Amino acid sequence: MPTDLDDLLTALYVQADDFLPGRDPSRPGRRPRISDAEVICLAVAQILLDCAKERRFLRFVRRRLGHLFPYVPGQSGYNKRVRDLAPRIVALLSHLARLSPSWCDDLRLIDATPVPCGQSRQTVERSEFAGHAAYGYCAAHSRHFWGFKLCLLAAPDGMPIAFELAPADRPEREIVAGLLEEVDLTGYTVIGDKGLSGTAIEELVAGLGGLFLRPDRRDEAPRFGDLGGVRQRIEAIFDQPKDQLSLERHGARTPGGLRARVAQRLLALGACVWHNWRRWEAGELDGPLRSLIAYDH
Protein backbone atom coordinates (compact mmCIF):
# COMPACT_ATOMS: atom_id res chain seq x y z
CA MET A 1 0.00 0.00 0.00
CA PRO A 2 1.39 3.46 -0.81
CA THR A 3 2.60 5.32 2.24
CA ASP A 4 3.26 8.83 0.93
CA LEU A 5 -0.16 10.10 1.94
CA ASP A 6 0.20 8.37 5.31
CA ASP A 7 3.55 10.09 5.87
CA LEU A 8 2.14 13.49 4.92
CA LEU A 9 -0.87 13.17 7.23
CA THR A 10 1.27 11.92 10.11
CA ALA A 11 3.70 14.84 9.77
CA LEU A 12 0.84 17.31 9.40
CA TYR A 13 -0.91 15.90 12.47
CA VAL A 14 2.22 16.37 14.58
CA GLN A 15 2.51 20.01 13.47
CA ALA A 16 -1.20 20.71 13.92
CA ASP A 17 -1.39 19.05 17.34
CA ASP A 18 1.58 21.10 18.58
CA PHE A 19 0.38 24.35 17.01
CA LEU A 20 -3.35 24.39 17.70
CA PRO A 21 -4.60 25.39 21.16
CA GLY A 22 -5.90 22.59 23.34
CA ARG A 23 -9.51 22.18 24.37
CA ASP A 24 -10.62 24.45 27.19
CA PRO A 25 -11.10 22.12 30.21
CA SER A 26 -13.90 24.36 31.50
CA ARG A 27 -15.88 23.91 28.29
CA PRO A 28 -19.12 22.04 28.98
CA GLY A 29 -20.00 18.77 27.32
CA ARG A 30 -18.18 15.56 26.57
CA ARG A 31 -14.67 15.57 25.16
CA PRO A 32 -14.80 15.02 21.36
CA ARG A 33 -13.81 11.57 20.19
CA ILE A 34 -11.68 13.11 17.43
CA SER A 35 -9.35 16.09 17.95
CA ASP A 36 -9.20 19.27 15.90
CA ALA A 37 -5.82 18.22 14.47
CA GLU A 38 -7.30 14.90 13.29
CA VAL A 39 -10.30 16.63 11.68
CA ILE A 40 -7.98 18.99 9.82
CA CYS A 41 -5.90 16.06 8.60
CA LEU A 42 -9.08 14.37 7.38
CA ALA A 43 -10.05 17.58 5.57
CA VAL A 44 -6.67 17.62 3.79
CA ALA A 45 -6.99 13.95 2.87
CA GLN A 46 -10.45 14.56 1.40
CA ILE A 47 -9.05 17.16 -1.00
CA LEU A 48 -5.98 15.17 -2.00
CA LEU A 49 -8.10 12.06 -2.63
CA ASP A 50 -10.54 14.19 -4.67
CA CYS A 51 -13.68 13.03 -2.84
CA ALA A 52 -16.14 15.87 -3.31
CA LYS A 53 -18.98 14.08 -1.52
CA GLU A 54 -18.29 14.00 2.21
CA ARG A 55 -20.45 10.94 2.87
CA ARG A 56 -18.59 8.96 0.22
CA PHE A 57 -15.22 10.18 1.52
CA LEU A 58 -15.97 9.15 5.10
CA ARG A 59 -16.95 5.67 3.94
CA PHE A 60 -13.78 5.39 1.88
CA VAL A 61 -11.48 6.79 4.57
CA ARG A 62 -12.38 4.03 7.02
CA ARG A 63 -10.82 1.53 4.62
CA ARG A 64 -7.96 3.65 3.24
CA LEU A 65 -6.90 5.53 6.38
CA GLY A 66 -8.58 3.63 9.21
CA HIS A 67 -5.17 2.74 10.67
CA LEU A 68 -4.50 6.49 11.19
CA PHE A 69 -7.96 7.51 12.39
CA PRO A 70 -9.44 5.13 14.99
CA TYR A 71 -12.66 7.16 14.98
CA VAL A 72 -14.22 8.74 11.89
CA PRO A 73 -17.20 11.06 12.49
CA GLY A 74 -20.45 11.04 10.56
CA GLN A 75 -21.08 13.37 7.65
CA SER A 76 -23.03 15.99 9.63
CA GLY A 77 -20.53 16.18 12.47
CA TYR A 78 -17.57 16.25 10.10
CA ASN A 79 -19.05 19.05 8.01
CA LYS A 80 -19.79 21.18 11.08
CA ARG A 81 -16.33 20.64 12.58
CA VAL A 82 -14.57 21.63 9.34
CA ARG A 83 -16.64 24.82 9.04
CA ASP A 84 -15.99 25.73 12.66
CA LEU A 85 -12.27 25.07 12.22
CA ALA A 86 -11.87 27.39 9.20
CA PRO A 87 -9.96 30.08 11.19
CA ARG A 88 -7.61 27.43 12.61
CA ILE A 89 -7.07 25.95 9.16
CA VAL A 90 -5.99 29.40 7.93
CA ALA A 91 -3.73 29.86 10.97
CA LEU A 92 -2.13 26.43 10.42
CA LEU A 93 -1.52 27.30 6.76
CA SER A 94 0.31 30.47 7.83
CA HIS A 95 2.33 28.41 10.31
CA LEU A 96 3.42 25.93 7.62
CA ALA A 97 4.33 28.82 5.32
CA ARG A 98 6.68 30.19 7.97
CA LEU A 99 8.28 26.77 8.43
CA SER A 100 9.03 26.42 4.70
CA PRO A 101 12.34 27.69 3.27
CA SER A 102 10.42 29.72 0.67
CA TRP A 103 9.25 32.05 3.47
CA CYS A 104 12.70 33.64 3.20
CA ASP A 105 12.46 34.01 -0.59
CA ASP A 106 12.23 37.70 -1.49
CA LEU A 107 9.75 37.07 -4.32
CA ARG A 108 5.96 36.90 -4.01
CA LEU A 109 3.41 36.12 -6.76
CA ILE A 110 -0.14 37.46 -6.77
CA ASP A 111 -3.19 36.84 -8.94
CA ALA A 112 -6.96 36.31 -8.74
CA THR A 113 -9.19 33.56 -10.08
CA PRO A 114 -12.96 32.98 -10.26
CA VAL A 115 -14.76 30.86 -7.66
CA PRO A 116 -18.21 30.23 -9.22
CA CYS A 117 -21.10 29.44 -6.87
CA GLY A 118 -24.03 28.85 -9.20
CA GLN A 119 -25.05 28.45 -12.83
CA SER A 120 -28.80 29.10 -12.93
CA ARG A 121 -31.01 32.10 -12.22
CA GLN A 122 -32.90 30.07 -9.61
CA THR A 123 -29.66 29.45 -7.73
CA VAL A 124 -28.82 33.15 -7.76
CA GLU A 125 -32.23 34.03 -6.32
CA ARG A 126 -32.61 31.24 -3.74
CA SER A 127 -29.07 30.43 -2.68
CA GLU A 128 -27.69 31.44 0.71
CA PHE A 129 -24.96 33.23 -1.27
CA ALA A 130 -27.55 35.83 -2.31
CA GLY A 131 -26.42 39.17 -0.95
CA HIS A 132 -22.82 37.95 -0.72
CA ALA A 133 -21.89 36.68 -4.19
CA ALA A 134 -22.07 38.81 -7.34
CA TYR A 135 -21.69 38.63 -11.11
CA GLY A 136 -18.18 39.07 -12.46
CA TYR A 137 -16.13 38.62 -15.61
CA CYS A 138 -12.97 36.57 -16.06
CA ALA A 139 -10.92 38.11 -18.87
CA ALA A 140 -8.45 35.20 -18.91
CA HIS A 141 -11.22 32.75 -19.89
CA SER A 142 -13.61 35.26 -21.50
CA ARG A 143 -16.56 34.23 -19.35
CA HIS A 144 -19.08 35.71 -16.97
CA PHE A 145 -19.74 33.96 -13.67
CA TRP A 146 -21.65 34.37 -10.42
CA GLY A 147 -19.73 33.96 -7.22
CA PHE A 148 -16.48 35.25 -5.78
CA LYS A 149 -12.90 36.01 -6.69
CA LEU A 150 -10.03 34.34 -4.87
CA CYS A 151 -6.97 36.56 -4.61
CA LEU A 152 -3.86 34.59 -3.61
CA LEU A 153 -0.39 35.73 -2.61
CA ALA A 154 2.07 32.85 -2.95
CA ALA A 155 5.77 32.08 -2.73
CA PRO A 156 7.53 30.93 -5.93
CA ASP A 157 7.29 27.28 -4.86
CA GLY A 158 3.50 27.56 -4.66
CA MET A 159 3.20 27.93 -0.89
CA PRO A 160 0.12 30.09 -0.14
CA ILE A 161 1.10 33.09 1.96
CA ALA A 162 -2.23 34.94 2.22
CA PHE A 163 -5.58 34.94 0.44
CA GLU A 164 -8.80 36.91 0.23
CA LEU A 165 -12.30 35.98 -0.99
CA ALA A 166 -14.32 38.87 -2.39
CA PRO A 167 -17.54 39.25 -4.41
CA ALA A 168 -16.89 38.84 -8.11
CA ASP A 169 -17.93 42.41 -8.95
CA ARG A 170 -15.25 44.02 -6.77
CA PRO A 171 -12.38 45.52 -8.81
CA GLU A 172 -9.30 43.32 -8.77
CA ARG A 173 -7.03 46.23 -7.86
CA GLU A 174 -9.16 46.89 -4.77
CA ILE A 175 -9.00 43.24 -3.65
CA VAL A 176 -5.23 43.06 -4.22
CA ALA A 177 -4.65 46.31 -2.35
CA GLY A 178 -6.64 45.09 0.64
CA LEU A 179 -4.72 41.81 0.72
CA LEU A 180 -1.27 43.38 0.40
CA GLU A 181 -1.97 45.81 3.21
CA GLU A 182 -2.36 42.84 5.57
CA VAL A 183 1.12 41.35 4.98
CA ASP A 184 4.68 42.49 5.55
CA LEU A 185 6.28 43.33 2.19
CA THR A 186 9.50 44.86 3.46
CA GLY A 187 12.25 43.81 1.05
CA TYR A 188 9.91 41.73 -1.14
CA THR A 189 9.30 41.93 -4.87
CA VAL A 190 5.66 41.26 -5.80
CA ILE A 191 4.80 40.18 -9.36
CA GLY A 192 1.26 40.50 -10.72
CA ASP A 193 -0.42 40.64 -14.12
CA LYS A 194 -1.29 43.40 -16.57
CA GLY A 195 -4.67 43.91 -14.96
CA LEU A 196 -2.90 45.54 -12.02
CA SER A 197 -1.37 48.29 -14.15
CA GLY A 198 -1.37 51.82 -12.79
CA THR A 199 0.51 53.72 -10.15
CA ALA A 200 -1.83 52.94 -7.23
CA ILE A 201 -0.61 49.36 -6.65
CA GLU A 202 3.04 50.30 -7.30
CA GLU A 203 2.84 53.14 -4.79
CA LEU A 204 1.06 50.93 -2.26
CA VAL A 205 3.73 48.22 -2.43
CA ALA A 206 6.51 50.83 -2.33
CA GLY A 207 4.90 52.36 0.75
CA LEU A 208 4.93 48.90 2.38
CA GLY A 209 8.65 48.54 1.71
CA GLY A 210 8.50 46.38 -1.42
CA LEU A 211 8.66 46.55 -5.21
CA PHE A 212 5.81 45.71 -7.59
CA LEU A 213 6.46 44.32 -11.09
CA ARG A 214 4.07 43.38 -13.88
CA PRO A 215 4.29 42.55 -17.61
CA ASP A 216 4.38 45.56 -19.92
CA ARG A 217 1.19 46.49 -21.77
CA ARG A 218 1.31 46.98 -25.52
CA ASP A 219 0.27 50.63 -25.25
CA GLU A 220 3.09 51.74 -22.95
CA ALA A 221 6.84 52.20 -23.11
CA PRO A 222 8.95 49.16 -22.14
CA ARG A 223 9.54 48.91 -18.38
CA PHE A 224 9.75 45.35 -17.02
CA GLY A 225 9.45 43.17 -20.15
CA ASP A 226 6.85 40.41 -20.60
CA LEU A 227 7.94 38.40 -17.50
CA GLY A 228 6.83 35.33 -19.43
CA GLY A 229 8.52 32.68 -17.30
CA VAL A 230 7.21 34.13 -14.06
CA ARG A 231 3.69 34.53 -15.44
CA GLN A 232 3.70 30.85 -16.45
CA ARG A 233 4.68 29.95 -12.90
CA ILE A 234 1.79 32.01 -11.52
CA GLU A 235 -0.66 30.31 -13.88
CA ALA A 236 0.71 26.89 -12.90
CA ILE A 237 0.29 27.62 -9.19
CA PHE A 238 -3.34 28.64 -9.72
CA ASP A 239 -4.02 25.66 -11.95
CA GLN A 240 -3.41 23.24 -9.07
CA PRO A 241 -6.18 24.47 -6.74
CA LYS A 242 -8.53 24.82 -9.73
CA ASP A 243 -7.80 21.50 -11.40
CA GLN A 244 -6.10 18.99 -9.08
CA LEU A 245 -7.75 20.33 -5.91
CA SER A 246 -11.22 20.98 -7.43
CA LEU A 247 -11.55 24.64 -6.41
CA GLU A 248 -14.34 25.34 -8.88
CA ARG A 249 -16.15 22.15 -7.79
CA HIS A 250 -16.14 23.14 -4.13
CA GLY A 251 -19.80 22.23 -3.51
CA ALA A 252 -20.27 24.86 -0.80
CA ARG A 253 -23.81 26.16 -0.16
CA THR A 254 -23.12 28.92 2.37
CA PRO A 255 -20.51 31.72 2.63
CA GLY A 256 -19.03 30.11 5.74
CA GLY A 257 -18.84 26.75 4.05
CA LEU A 258 -17.16 28.29 1.01
CA ARG A 259 -14.45 29.95 3.07
CA ALA A 260 -13.80 26.67 4.88
CA ARG A 261 -13.55 24.73 1.63
CA VAL A 262 -11.24 27.28 0.02
CA ALA A 263 -9.00 27.21 3.12
CA GLN A 264 -9.18 23.39 3.05
CA ARG A 265 -7.80 23.33 -0.51
CA LEU A 266 -5.09 25.89 0.12
CA LEU A 267 -3.97 23.99 3.23
CA ALA A 268 -3.78 20.79 1.16
CA LEU A 269 -1.53 22.56 -1.34
CA GLY A 270 0.55 24.19 1.40
CA ALA A 271 0.93 20.93 3.32
CA CYS A 272 2.22 19.16 0.21
CA VAL A 273 4.75 21.91 -0.54
CA TRP A 274 5.91 21.93 3.10
CA HIS A 275 6.21 18.13 3.22
CA ASN A 276 8.04 18.05 -0.13
CA TRP A 277 10.59 20.47 1.31
CA ARG A 278 11.11 18.06 4.21
CA ARG A 279 11.60 15.17 1.79
CA TRP A 280 13.99 17.26 -0.31
CA GLU A 281 16.05 18.14 2.74
CA ALA A 282 16.21 14.41 3.63
CA GLY A 283 17.43 13.57 0.12
CA GLU A 284 14.22 11.69 -0.79
CA LEU A 285 12.99 14.10 -3.47
CA ASP A 286 14.64 15.91 -6.35
CA GLY A 287 11.59 18.05 -7.26
CA PRO A 288 9.33 19.67 -8.20
CA LEU A 289 8.28 20.85 -4.76
CA ARG A 290 4.71 21.58 -5.87
CA SER A 291 3.98 18.05 -7.03
CA LEU A 292 0.89 16.40 -5.52
CA ILE A 293 1.11 13.09 -7.38
CA ALA A 294 2.52 11.15 -4.44
CA TYR A 295 -0.47 12.05 -2.25
CA ASP A 296 -3.52 11.64 -4.49
CA HIS A 297 -4.11 7.92 -3.99
C-alpha positions in Angstrom: 0.0 0.0 0.0 1.4 3.5 -0.8 2.6 5.3 2.2 3.3 8.8 0.9 -0.2 10.1 1.9 0.2 8.4 5.3 3.6 10.1 5.9 2.1 13.5 4.9 -0.9 13.2 7.2 1.3 11.9 10.1 3.7 14.8 9.8 0.8 17.3 9.4 -0.9 15.9 12.5 2.2 16.4 14.6 2.5 20.0 13.5 -1.2 20.7 13.9 -1.4 19.0 17.3 1.6 21.1 18.6 0.4 24.4 17.0 -3.3 24.4 17.7 -4.6 25.4 21.2 -5.9 22.6 23.3 -9.5 22.2 24.4 -10.6 24.4 27.2 -11.1 22.1 30.2 -13.9 24.4 31.5 -15.9 23.9 28.3 -19.1 22.0 29.0 -20.0 18.8 27.3 -18.2 15.6 26.6 -14.7 15.6 25.2 -14.8 15.0 21.4 -13.8 11.6 20.2 -11.7 13.1 17.4 -9.3 16.1 17.9 -9.2 19.3 15.9 -5.8 18.2 14.5 -7.3 14.9 13.3 -10.3 16.6 11.7 -8.0 19.0 9.8 -5.9 16.1 8.6 -9.1 14.4 7.4 -10.0 17.6 5.6 -6.7 17.6 3.8 -7.0 13.9 2.9 -10.4 14.6 1.4 -9.0 17.2 -1.0 -6.0 15.2 -2.0 -8.1 12.1 -2.6 -10.5 14.2 -4.7 -13.7 13.0 -2.8 -16.1 15.9 -3.3 -19.0 14.1 -1.5 -18.3 14.0 2.2 -20.5 10.9 2.9 -18.6 9.0 0.2 -15.2 10.2 1.5 -16.0 9.2 5.1 -16.9 5.7 3.9 -13.8 5.4 1.9 -11.5 6.8 4.6 -12.4 4.0 7.0 -10.8 1.5 4.6 -8.0 3.6 3.2 -6.9 5.5 6.4 -8.6 3.6 9.2 -5.2 2.7 10.7 -4.5 6.5 11.2 -8.0 7.5 12.4 -9.4 5.1 15.0 -12.7 7.2 15.0 -14.2 8.7 11.9 -17.2 11.1 12.5 -20.5 11.0 10.6 -21.1 13.4 7.7 -23.0 16.0 9.6 -20.5 16.2 12.5 -17.6 16.2 10.1 -19.1 19.1 8.0 -19.8 21.2 11.1 -16.3 20.6 12.6 -14.6 21.6 9.3 -16.6 24.8 9.0 -16.0 25.7 12.7 -12.3 25.1 12.2 -11.9 27.4 9.2 -10.0 30.1 11.2 -7.6 27.4 12.6 -7.1 26.0 9.2 -6.0 29.4 7.9 -3.7 29.9 11.0 -2.1 26.4 10.4 -1.5 27.3 6.8 0.3 30.5 7.8 2.3 28.4 10.3 3.4 25.9 7.6 4.3 28.8 5.3 6.7 30.2 8.0 8.3 26.8 8.4 9.0 26.4 4.7 12.3 27.7 3.3 10.4 29.7 0.7 9.2 32.0 3.5 12.7 33.6 3.2 12.5 34.0 -0.6 12.2 37.7 -1.5 9.7 37.1 -4.3 6.0 36.9 -4.0 3.4 36.1 -6.8 -0.1 37.5 -6.8 -3.2 36.8 -8.9 -7.0 36.3 -8.7 -9.2 33.6 -10.1 -13.0 33.0 -10.3 -14.8 30.9 -7.7 -18.2 30.2 -9.2 -21.1 29.4 -6.9 -24.0 28.8 -9.2 -25.1 28.5 -12.8 -28.8 29.1 -12.9 -31.0 32.1 -12.2 -32.9 30.1 -9.6 -29.7 29.5 -7.7 -28.8 33.1 -7.8 -32.2 34.0 -6.3 -32.6 31.2 -3.7 -29.1 30.4 -2.7 -27.7 31.4 0.7 -25.0 33.2 -1.3 -27.5 35.8 -2.3 -26.4 39.2 -1.0 -22.8 38.0 -0.7 -21.9 36.7 -4.2 -22.1 38.8 -7.3 -21.7 38.6 -11.1 -18.2 39.1 -12.5 -16.1 38.6 -15.6 -13.0 36.6 -16.1 -10.9 38.1 -18.9 -8.4 35.2 -18.9 -11.2 32.7 -19.9 -13.6 35.3 -21.5 -16.6 34.2 -19.4 -19.1 35.7 -17.0 -19.7 34.0 -13.7 -21.6 34.4 -10.4 -19.7 34.0 -7.2 -16.5 35.2 -5.8 -12.9 36.0 -6.7 -10.0 34.3 -4.9 -7.0 36.6 -4.6 -3.9 34.6 -3.6 -0.4 35.7 -2.6 2.1 32.9 -3.0 5.8 32.1 -2.7 7.5 30.9 -5.9 7.3 27.3 -4.9 3.5 27.6 -4.7 3.2 27.9 -0.9 0.1 30.1 -0.1 1.1 33.1 2.0 -2.2 34.9 2.2 -5.6 34.9 0.4 -8.8 36.9 0.2 -12.3 36.0 -1.0 -14.3 38.9 -2.4 -17.5 39.2 -4.4 -16.9 38.8 -8.1 -17.9 42.4 -9.0 -15.3 44.0 -6.8 -12.4 45.5 -8.8 -9.3 43.3 -8.8 -7.0 46.2 -7.9 -9.2 46.9 -4.8 -9.0 43.2 -3.7 -5.2 43.1 -4.2 -4.7 46.3 -2.4 -6.6 45.1 0.6 -4.7 41.8 0.7 -1.3 43.4 0.4 -2.0 45.8 3.2 -2.4 42.8 5.6 1.1 41.4 5.0 4.7 42.5 5.5 6.3 43.3 2.2 9.5 44.9 3.5 12.2 43.8 1.1 9.9 41.7 -1.1 9.3 41.9 -4.9 5.7 41.3 -5.8 4.8 40.2 -9.4 1.3 40.5 -10.7 -0.4 40.6 -14.1 -1.3 43.4 -16.6 -4.7 43.9 -15.0 -2.9 45.5 -12.0 -1.4 48.3 -14.1 -1.4 51.8 -12.8 0.5 53.7 -10.1 -1.8 52.9 -7.2 -0.6 49.4 -6.6 3.0 50.3 -7.3 2.8 53.1 -4.8 1.1 50.9 -2.3 3.7 48.2 -2.4 6.5 50.8 -2.3 4.9 52.4 0.8 4.9 48.9 2.4 8.7 48.5 1.7 8.5 46.4 -1.4 8.7 46.6 -5.2 5.8 45.7 -7.6 6.5 44.3 -11.1 4.1 43.4 -13.9 4.3 42.6 -17.6 4.4 45.6 -19.9 1.2 46.5 -21.8 1.3 47.0 -25.5 0.3 50.6 -25.2 3.1 51.7 -23.0 6.8 52.2 -23.1 9.0 49.2 -22.1 9.5 48.9 -18.4 9.7 45.4 -17.0 9.4 43.2 -20.1 6.8 40.4 -20.6 7.9 38.4 -17.5 6.8 35.3 -19.4 8.5 32.7 -17.3 7.2 34.1 -14.1 3.7 34.5 -15.4 3.7 30.9 -16.4 4.7 29.9 -12.9 1.8 32.0 -11.5 -0.7 30.3 -13.9 0.7 26.9 -12.9 0.3 27.6 -9.2 -3.3 28.6 -9.7 -4.0 25.7 -11.9 -3.4 23.2 -9.1 -6.2 24.5 -6.7 -8.5 24.8 -9.7 -7.8 21.5 -11.4 -6.1 19.0 -9.1 -7.8 20.3 -5.9 -11.2 21.0 -7.4 -11.5 24.6 -6.4 -14.3 25.3 -8.9 -16.1 22.1 -7.8 -16.1 23.1 -4.1 -19.8 22.2 -3.5 -20.3 24.9 -0.8 -23.8 26.2 -0.2 -23.1 28.9 2.4 -20.5 31.7 2.6 -19.0 30.1 5.7 -18.8 26.7 4.0 -17.2 28.3 1.0 -14.4 30.0 3.1 -13.8 26.7 4.9 -13.6 24.7 1.6 -11.2 27.3 0.0 -9.0 27.2 3.1 -9.2 23.4 3.0 -7.8 23.3 -0.5 -5.1 25.9 0.1 -4.0 24.0 3.2 -3.8 20.8 1.2 -1.5 22.6 -1.3 0.5 24.2 1.4 0.9 20.9 3.3 2.2 19.2 0.2 4.7 21.9 -0.5 5.9 21.9 3.1 6.2 18.1 3.2 8.0 18.1 -0.1 10.6 20.5 1.3 11.1 18.1 4.2 11.6 15.2 1.8 14.0 17.3 -0.3 16.1 18.1 2.7 16.2 14.4 3.6 17.4 13.6 0.1 14.2 11.7 -0.8 13.0 14.1 -3.5 14.6 15.9 -6.3 11.6 18.0 -7.3 9.3 19.7 -8.2 8.3 20.8 -4.8 4.7 21.6 -5.9 4.0 18.0 -7.0 0.9 16.4 -5.5 1.1 13.1 -7.4 2.5 11.1 -4.4 -0.5 12.0 -2.2 -3.5 11.6 -4.5 -4.1 7.9 -4.0 
